[in-house]
Every structure is written in structure tokens, then in C-alpha cells.
């Protein structure tokens, strides 16, 4: 959770972390996808409200994470209530 962080800032932070992990080039011998360890990140941003339940936020972030994995891994995916958007990183 990143309080007071908008979607753009969350993507920027996630991308910096993704790049740092990739640059470490940690060998991943068990992977058929990448030779090195990578990360995928699911992001969901919301404006706090008494009508939003925590489980909905977790579910949205989880959907975004699985979308990132489904579309190739080593990327960031953003969930929105109306549509899912993939940063294709």
C-alpha cells in the first residue's frame, strides 16, 4: 500500500523495482520463461471511501498481477474498475 500515491507514481515506483531486480541478473535455473529472476506487479489505485472494501482492493491488485503474468511476465499491469490496462513493460 502506498498512501497518497497516484497511479502514475505507483507505476513509476513499480517499474524502478522491476528494473532493479532484472539488473541483478539472479540466475533462475528452474524457469522456462526467463533465465534470470524477474518480477511482475499488479497495481490498483483507489480514492479512499467508506464504500470501498479492502477485499475489493486486494482482488483488483490480484487481477492485475495475474494479467501481468498471463501477458508475458516481467511487467506491470494496472487494474481499474472499468478496464484493465497493461503498461507492457
C-alpha positions as CSV (number, residue, x, y, z in Angstrom):
1,X,0.0,0.0,0.0
2,X,1.2,3.4,-1.0
3,X,-0.9,6.1,0.7
4,X,-1.1,9.4,-1.1
5,X,0.3,7.9,-4.3
6,X,-1.4,8.3,-7.6
7,X,-1.4,5.7,-10.4
8,X,1.4,7.4,-12.3
9,X,3.6,7.4,-9.2
10,X,2.8,3.8,-8.4
11,X,3.7,2.7,-11.9
12,X,7.0,4.6,-11.7
13,X,7.9,3.0,-8.4
14,X,7.0,-0.5,-9.5
15,X,9.0,0.0,-12.7
16,X,12.1,1.1,-10.8
17,X,11.8,-2.0,-8.6
18,X,11.2,-4.3,-11.6
19,X,14.3,-2.9,-13.3
20,X,16.5,-3.3,-10.2
21,X,15.5,-6.9,-9.9
22,X,16.2,-7.6,-13.5
23,X,19.6,-5.8,-13.4
24,X,20.8,-8.0,-10.6
25,X,20.6,-10.9,-13.1
26,X,20.0,-13.6,-10.5
27,X,20.0,-16.9,-12.3
28,X,16.7,-18.8,-12.2
29,X,17.6,-22.3,-13.4
30,X,14.1,-23.7,-12.8
31,X,12.3,-21.2,-15.0
32,X,11.3,-22.0,-18.6
33,X,10.3,-18.3,-19.1
34,X,13.4,-16.3,-18.2
35,X,17.0,-17.2,-17.4
36,X,17.0,-14.7,-14.6
37,X,14.7,-13.8,-11.8
38,X,12.1,-11.2,-12.7
39,X,9.0,-9.7,-11.1
40,X,5.5,-8.9,-12.2
41,X,3.5,-6.2,-10.4
42,X,-0.2,-5.7,-10.1
43,X,-1.4,-2.2,-9.3
44,X,-4.8,-0.9,-8.3
45,X,-5.3,2.7,-7.2
46,X,-8.4,4.0,-5.4
47,X,-9.6,7.1,-3.7
48,X,-10.5,6.1,-0.1
49,X,-14.1,5.9,0.6
50,X,-16.3,4.2,3.2
51,X,-18.0,2.3,0.3
52,X,-14.8,0.6,-0.8
53,X,-14.0,-2.7,1.0
54,X,-10.4,-3.8,1.5
55,X,-11.1,-7.1,-0.1
56,X,-12.1,-5.3,-3.4
57,X,-8.8,-3.5,-3.4
58,X,-6.9,-6.8,-2.9
59,X,-8.9,-8.5,-5.5
60,X,-8.2,-5.8,-8.1
61,X,-4.5,-5.8,-7.4
62,X,-4.5,-9.6,-7.7
63,X,-6.3,-9.5,-11.0
64,X,-3.7,-7.0,-12.3
65,X,-0.9,-9.3,-11.1
66,X,-2.4,-12.3,-12.9
67,X,-2.9,-10.2,-16.0
68,X,0.8,-9.2,-16.0
69,X,1.8,-12.9,-15.7
70,X,-0.7,-14.0,-18.3
71,X,0.6,-11.5,-20.9
72,X,4.2,-12.3,-20.6
73,X,5.5,-11.7,-17.1
74,X,8.3,-9.3,-16.1
75,X,5.8,-6.4,-16.4
76,X,3.4,-4.1,-14.6
77,X,-0.4,-4.3,-15.0
78,X,-2.9,-1.8,-13.7
79,X,-6.4,-2.7,-12.7
80,X,-9.2,-0.2,-13.0
81,X,-12.9,-0.7,-12.2
82,X,-13.8,-0.2,-15.8
83,X,-11.0,-1.9,-17.6
84,X,-7.6,-3.4,-17.2
85,X,-4.6,-1.6,-18.7
86,X,-1.2,-3.1,-19.2
87,X,1.9,-1.0,-19.2
88,X,3.6,-3.6,-21.4
89,X,6.9,-3.0,-19.7
